[in-house]
Amino acid sequence: MATLEELLTDYIKLKLPAAAALRVDQLAQISGGASRQTYRFRLSYEDRGKTVERRLILRRDPTNSLIDTDRRIEFAAYRAFYGTGVPVPEMLWLEEDPAPLGSPFFIGTELRGLQTAPAQMLMEPCASHLAEIAEQKWSILGRIAASGPRELGLVGPMEWVEPADCWKRELGYWEGVLDSDELIPQPIMRAAIRWLRYNPPPPAQKISVVHGDYRTGNFLFDEAGKIHGILDWEMSHLGDPLEDLGWSLNRVWCWAHDDRRGGLVSREQAIAIWERASGLKADPKALRWWELFATVKGQGIWVSSAHSWETGSNKDPILVLSSWWLMNSQDRAALELMGRL
Amino acid sequence: MRPRIEAVFQAVAADLLERLAPALSSSYQQGTVGMVATLLAIAAEEWDRAASRRIEENASIRDLFRDATPAIENSALRQRLMELSAADDRDFRVSALEANNCALRAALIDLHCYVEKEAGPDARRIEDKIWKELAKSTERRRLISAPF
């Protein structure tokens, strides 16, 4: 049976027919989010007498994922933002046919020598640069919000939604996830969902690309605190830009175990950076709605991860960890937002 | 069982994190071992309180139902709350306590929905008690390592 390195070599030979002495090596699985298997590898070949060496990333669908997403949309989002003010790695090939590697996948460039782990960010030398990281983090999110999905070519790959319907579509989807996947009753989340339905937000001030999982842990940074890449676009979609802001402020991302959002700065500072960069206003009532919605969405993800572990063939410990570690924090975050903690 | 289960889990978790994970050459394997260690640490924290927190919570929800029942005009809901509040935890295995807890919390959701739509001081009083019980439920489940 061919190894993954051999299968990758055969696949890339078809993509680069002019390349000679093409070789894939140093293949190693890395932690790269819970929704896809992620590997780094070295690609080398001869091109018109010159040796080319590239460090690449393979993102392959697992049998059971934490998040059920469309890899085409993730690939399209990376491609759309590449070369803009939103730093992302370059994407090379998308393959939806499971034949070459056993399941669909895509390949992009690796941004090397960088970190994503919040724990690393909170230690020196990064810990001295938290304010700068925060400035970049919410400025980049502001730029995502300010960008036009039509200009990016993402209307089509991503389903259009009317400004008045953003909240209904998202809430309906994540309530459905709770309905289908919850293993134990969720009285706090059910109360939050009722509140969200009784108190809808105003229509979105514009339709933006929503990253869908914009948080500390999903960007690559160096030791000086510079952000080099925004990752994990697998839940990206079109919607209300406040959705991403609310998600980024979720209490479960308070990695420093204090009030600093994303382990970085206060909620108010984060909002001010985002408003400055996006040119948009974070209406307090609307943002509160999206923050509470973020707790429902978060719980939907933790609930479905527990469900996947119990009912599926994927026994990755991250499915258990996210559920055990975050479900109660998510409930507490919802209670706090409803003034009931 | 001695040594105590939570002490064993904590020691194994520490060993995995401090001795075994650094010895692995693959960052992916290190990450996986780190996750397993964290799961053991959470299980250690939960082990000792698993039965007691469920017994406490089940009793608290049954008290709430007993208090609420006279104010419930919906006969099906009233009957369900009466039956649940008259029951007791007799099997102290965590799985049995959890099954009772799920039945009680499912009914708590229905009671919460019901009183939210009702007017009057009784409905507000019951609603307030439900919120307090929900806040307490998150205190019972808190983990030392959790972010919030």
Interface residues (C-beta under 8 A of the other chain):
Chain A: A28 Q29 I30 S31 I184 P185 Q186 P187 I188 R190 A191 R194 R251 V252 W253 C254 W255 H257 P317 I318 V320 L321 W324 W325 L326 N328 S329 D331 R332 A333 L335 R340 L341
Chain B: S26 S27 Y28 G31 T32 M35 V36 T38 L39 I42 E98 N101 C102 R105 A106 L108 I109 H112 C113 E116 W131 L134 A135 S137 T138 R141 R142 L143 S145 A146 P147 F148
